[in-house]
Amino acid sequence: MELSFYIEELKDSIDKAINNFEHQLLKVAVGKANPTLINKIKINYYDSWMSLEELASITPNGPLELLVKPYDMGILKAIEKTLMDQKLNITIVNVGHQLRLIYPQMTTEKRIEMTKVLAQLSEQAKIVIRQIRQDINKQIKADKELSEDLQKNFLDQIQKEIDKAIEQVNNLLKTKEKELMTI
């Protein structure tokens, strides 16, 4: 097969892995109120489970506070109860027509702990990328149409793409760590 086939398959898999890593990074609290930390929480709305972002507007109100304003005021109590059940380490204040979610200031110890979590997420992403490389390499080695030189060339090209992907993961990690350590 052509190198472009293998590269295309590799890039598709790597893109999925990196997108998953970016999604995981969004979930990591960095000491600032971030709607992505709560917008996917499922709320029971008339015997149907819906995400919070479908039921309410979630807007930042300063660096440590979010406002959650339901589109239907009848669900305010259900949203409040669900958020309290999530044990998010936030203060929830019901002000009648909306909820104020107040995040605590992050301590230095908590920031250091979160950088360790980020490092674990980064390592998991790299493991997935390396597994992708192994799978593609097996396909290339099993391709009997390729000469030995062509196989080596393909494997070298695959390795270059893997190196780029791991560098991208490292850059995303550094950016998130910098954001985390900024007070």
N, C-alpha and C positions, 0 to 999 in steps of 0.2 A: 504494500500500500504506500501511498504518498506520505511524506513527512507532514504535509498540511493537515491530513486527516488526524494524525496523532496529536499535532499541536492544537488543533481545534478542540478535540476531545479533552485534552489536558486543560486548556484555558477555560472551557465550560465548567469542568470540575473544580478548578482552582477558584473561579469566580464565585461559585456556590459556597465554597469553604470560607472565602474571605468575607462574603456577604453575611454568612452566619456569624463569623467572628465580630464583624462590625455590629451586628444586632445584639450579640452578647455584651459588647462594650457599652452599648446604650443603656443596658439594664444596670450597669454598675453605678452606684451613687458616687458623686464626686463632691459632695458637700454643698450642692446647689439643688434647688427644686427643679425637677425635670419631669415634664409630663409623660415621657416615655417610660418612666418607672411604674406608672399606674394605669396607663391608657388601655392595656390589654386585659386588665382584671375583669373577670366575668361576674356579672350581676344577674340575679334572677329577676326577670321582668315579665310579669304575667305568665309564669310557668315556662319561660323561654330564657335561655342564657345568652346574654349579649355583653359585648365589651363595654367598658366604661366610656370609651371615646364615642360610642354609638348613642349613648344615653345622656351625655352631658358635655358641656364645653369645659376644657381643662386649660386654664391659662396661668402663666407665672404672675405672681404679684410680689415682686422683689426677689432677691437671690435665694431666700430660704422659705418661700411660701407659694403655694398653688391655690387657685380658686377653682372649685368644682361646682358648676351651675347646671343642674339637670334641666333638660328640655321639658320634662314632665315633673312638676313639683311633687306628685304623688310617690315618686320613687326615691326622694331624698333620704328617707329613713333607711331604706334598703341599701342604698349606696353607702351611707354612713356605717351601718352594721357590717357590711362586707369589708369595707376598708379597715375597720377595727379588728375584724377577724383575721386579717392578713398579717397582723403583727409587723407593721412596716417601720416601727420606731419613729413615728411622727405623732404630733398632737393634732387631733381632729376637732375643730370647733364648728358647730352647727349655728349659723347666724340667720336661720329662718328660711331664706330662699337659696342659700348656697352653703357649701362647706369650705372652710379655710383649713388647708393642710399645712402645718408648720413643721419644717424640718429642723432638727437640732444642728447647731454648729458642730462641724467635725473636729474631733481632737486629733492631735498629731499621731497618737497611737492608732486610731481608727484609719487615718490616711495611710499609714505604713501597712496596716492589715489589708487594706483595699489594694495596695500596690502588689501584695502577694497574690491576691485573687486575680488581678490583671495578668500577672506573670503565668499563673496556672492556665488561664484562658488562652493566652498567647501560645503556650506550649501545646495545648490541645489542638489549636489551629495548625501548628507546625506538624504535629503528628499526622493529622488528616492530610495535609499537603504531601508529606513524605509517603503516606500510604497510596495516594493518587499516583505519585511517581513510580512506586513499585508496580502498581497495576499496569500502567502504560508501558513500563520497561518489560514486563512479562509479555505483553502483546507484541512488542517489537521483536523480542527474542524468539517468539513463537512464529513470527512471520517468515516462512521459508522462502518467499520471493526475494528477500533482501540479502545482499551479499554481506559478508562480515564487516567490510569497510563502511558500507551504508548503514548497517546496524549501529556501529560505533558512532558514526556521524549523527544519527537520529538520537541516540542516547545522550550525546553531548548537548544537542539542542534542547532536549527535554530538561537536562540538568540546568541549563541556563535559565529556562522558564521557571523552574522550581526555585532557583536562587533569587530571581526577581520577586516571586510570590512571598518568599520568606522575608525578604527585605521589606516588602510592603506591610507584612504583619508586624515586623519590628518597628516600622515607622508609625503605624497606627497605635501600637503599644506606647511608644515614647510620647506621642501627642496626648494620649489619655492620661498617662502618668503625670505629665506636665500640668494638665488641667486639674488633676487630682491634688497635686501638691501646691497649687496656687490657692492662696487663702483669700 
